[in-house]
Amino acid sequence: MESNTFTYFYLDDQNMIQAVFISNQAKNALPVRRMIKNQTLVDPNNLADDNLSLKKIQRSLA
């Protein structure tokens, strides 16, 4: 992973995504927007796992 390519998540105390900062990972924008819109509770460990795509995580929680 390049050092200028990342996605930072800001979660509340219930693990709901409150904000996201995406740098050079446009593919993450749509799944993240859907998770925020749907007020999805997420597992922080899944978000930290580089082997799981956010699209796959979002679909599994929908």
C-alpha positions as CSV (number, residue, x, y, z in Angstrom):
1,M,0.0,0.0,0.0
2,E,1.3,3.4,-0.9
3,S,1.8,5.8,2.0
4,N,-0.6,8.3,0.4
5,T,-3.4,5.8,-0.1
6,F,-5.6,5.2,2.9
7,T,-9.1,5.4,4.3
8,Y,-9.6,6.7,7.9
9,F,-12.8,5.9,9.7
10,Y,-14.3,7.9,12.6
11,L,-16.6,5.6,14.6
12,D,-18.9,6.5,17.5
13,D,-19.0,4.4,20.7
14,Q,-21.5,2.0,19.0
15,N,-19.2,1.4,16.0
16,M,-21.3,3.4,13.6
17,I,-19.4,5.3,11.0
18,Q,-19.6,9.0,11.6
19,A,-17.1,10.3,9.1
20,V,-14.5,9.0,6.7
21,F,-11.3,10.5,5.1
22,I,-10.5,8.8,1.9
23,S,-7.2,9.5,0.1
24,N,-6.6,8.0,-3.3
25,Q,-9.0,5.1,-2.9
26,A,-12.0,6.2,-4.9
27,K,-13.4,2.7,-4.9
28,N,-14.2,3.1,-1.2
29,A,-16.5,6.1,-1.6
30,L,-19.7,4.4,-2.7
31,P,-19.7,1.5,-0.1
32,V,-18.8,4.0,2.7
33,R,-21.5,6.4,1.6
34,R,-24.0,3.6,1.8
35,M,-22.9,2.5,5.2
36,I,-23.1,6.1,6.5
37,K,-26.6,6.6,5.0
38,N,-27.9,3.3,6.4
39,Q,-26.3,4.0,9.8
40,T,-24.6,0.6,9.7
41,L,-22.8,-0.8,12.7
42,V,-19.5,-2.1,11.7
43,D,-16.7,-4.3,13.2
44,P,-13.6,-2.1,13.4
45,N,-11.5,-5.2,12.9
46,N,-13.1,-5.7,9.5
47,L,-12.4,-2.1,8.5
48,A,-8.8,-2.6,9.5
49,D,-8.4,-5.8,7.5
50,D,-6.7,-4.9,4.1
51,N,-7.8,-8.3,2.8
52,L,-11.5,-7.3,3.0
53,S,-12.9,-4.8,0.5
54,L,-15.3,-2.2,1.8
55,K,-17.7,-3.2,-0.9
56,K,-17.7,-6.8,0.5
57,I,-18.1,-5.5,4.1
58,Q,-21.0,-3.2,3.0
59,R,-22.8,-6.0,1.2
60,S,-22.5,-8.4,4.1
61,L,-24.1,-5.8,6.4
62,A,-26.9,-4.8,4.1
